């Protein structure tokens, strides 16, 4: 299983935001905690159903999404 495969989206859960697979915990929440200097251990203590790989997956997903480039389309 790749890290990114741990991230899913579901339009019926959490407004379609990317979440850890099977959980109602968004990538944004995890990335925000890491950005706020929470350690992996502190995050897992707060969300004991998380695994270390889930945190890594959220960071990998956020990094991947930040590399996207928006291309403007012009008409004819």
N, C-alpha and C positions, 0 to 999 in steps of 0.2 A: 504494500500500500504506500503510495506517495503521500507526502505531507499535504499537498493541495487537495487530495481526494478526501481529506478529513473535513473539508469545508463544503457546505451545501447552501442552497438558497431554496426557499419555498415561499411563494407569494401569499400563502395562508398563515405564515408564521413570522413574527417580528417584522412585518411590513416588507417582506422579501429581502431583507438585509442578509448578507452572508453570515452564516452561523457555524459553530462547531457541529458536526454531524450528529443528529439525534438530540441536540440540546437547544434550548432557547437562550443561548449565550452568543452575542454577536462578536464578529472579528473586531469591530470597532471598540467594544468594551475591553477586550483583551489588550489590544494595541494601546488604548488609552491608559490602562494600568501600567503597562511596560513603560510608556512615555512619562508616567508620573513616578517613576523609579521604584515601582513595586518589584520585588524579586520574584522569581519563579515560585519559590516556596511560599511566599505570601499570597500569591495568586491562587495556588493550589489549596492553601489553607482556607481561603475565602470561598473557593468553589471546589470542594473536595471530589467532585465527580469528574474533574478535568484531569488530563494526563499531561505530562511535560510535552509530549508530541503535539498536543492540541495547541499549546502556546506557540511552539515552533511553526505549526501549520498556519496559525493566524498571522504571524509575522511574515512568513513566506508569501502568503496570499496578498497581504498589504503591499509588500515590496513588488510583487508581480503586477498588481493593479496600478501602482504608481508609475510603471514603465509604459503604460498605454499612452498612445498619442491620438489626439483628436484630429481628425482630418475633415476639413470643411469641403462639402460637395458644392459644385457650381452647376447651374443648369445651362444647357445648350447654347 
